[in-house]
Every structure is written in structure tokens, then in C-alpha cells.
Amino acid sequence: MYWLDFLDQWDAKSPWHDRRVRQAASLVIDRNAINQAEMLASASDRRVRAAGVRLRAQGRAAAARSQAGQAAPGRGRLSHGFDAGDLTPLPPYTSLAETVGGYLQGIGIRTRVRNMERATFMTTWHEKKLKGLLIGATGAAGNAAARLEPFFTKGGLYAYGSLPEVDDLFQRQAKELDRKQRETLLHQIQKIVTEQVMVAPIFQQGFIWGVGSRVDVPGAGLIQGYPYAAPCET
């Protein structure tokens, strides 16, 4: 699952602190166009359930422009716009960041794509030293809790902040023994993450394999749920 993270939303002085600004940024992203360009239409922006972070893509191009226009009547842009600083993508998704930055520019939000080497990116993200915007992703194994905890809870490995109601629900689900009740609590967390636009979901990656005709056993799909050709000892 890939998303746009508003790292500065926890700073009361940042424009991203305003949920309406985050929502405008999310709505202006044309996910269908990104899917076509980046994933040859093989990605999914549908509601993600069993995979973990259950975030609904919020609108297509027409709806995005309409909603962005409501945020700034008459121009389809945020009033005066603002400089959002760096937009740092998970390597090597530079073109994805450039595309998202272009959509944001359309409503007056100016960004600069910042490329980093992957190990440096992961360390800097974990150390909470990145600013501005970030395109992140997760493919963590497990259930919904395993994907929510690092990004949306207090003390989470990549969480720059958290909401008290999310922290409370997360602690409650961790102690809940009833499977259905735990599912209900996790769905409540996912609903809050979505409604508060803590991130802007982009797509669930569609992995594309190319296998030469001379390959006897390509390895694609040998490990259930593993998106790469496997095994990968080499």
C-alpha cells in the first residue's frame, strides 16, 4: 500500500495541520491516471481490508478538481497557495513523486522532490528527521494491527505523531481476545485514519513480472503472498 504522508500535520503552525488542506491534497490526486502510468493499470485503489491499512481512495479526477475548487471558490486552488517544502519518495519512486507534486501544484501547493538513497531514506524516516511530505509504503506481514502500529500509533517506528483516540483503540484491540470485537476496534482505527486524512492513499501496488521464455521455473507465485519472483538466494 502506497500513500502520501503529511509529516508536518502535527505542527500547529503548518498548513497541513488543517484537515481540510490535507483533504484537498488527497482529492486532487488522480489515482486512475497514476495507476495507468506507474502500474500499467494493474494497481488497486480499492478499499484494502485483509492487506492491512484500510484506506479508501478519495475520488477521481473530476471529483478531485471539484472538491479542490470548493476549498478555494472560483479558482480551484487553495487561497494564495503555500510552499510545502520537500516531497521525499520511497526510493526508487521518483516519477510517482513528481506526478503527485504536479497535482499539488495545480491547487497552489508547491513542493520539491527530494531523492535519497534507500538505506539513508529508511534511517532518516525512522529517526523522524524528514520534513514536508513523504511517499511511503508498507508490505508488512501479519494483520491490520501489524500495518497500523508503525505509522499511526504513539511510539510507532515511523509515526511522527498520533491521535489519542487511535492510541486508546489500539491498546484495547491488543488486549481483546474476542476475534470479532478486535476486528471492530481495528476498523474503528482505520475509519479515523481515513476521516482525519492522516495520509492520502495512492494505490495498492500491482507487481508486474517479465519472464524470459528460456526460464524453466520463473519462481513467480511460488510463495503465496510474496510479490517477487522467488526464491531469491542469489
Disulfide bonds with the S-S distance in Angstrom:
none
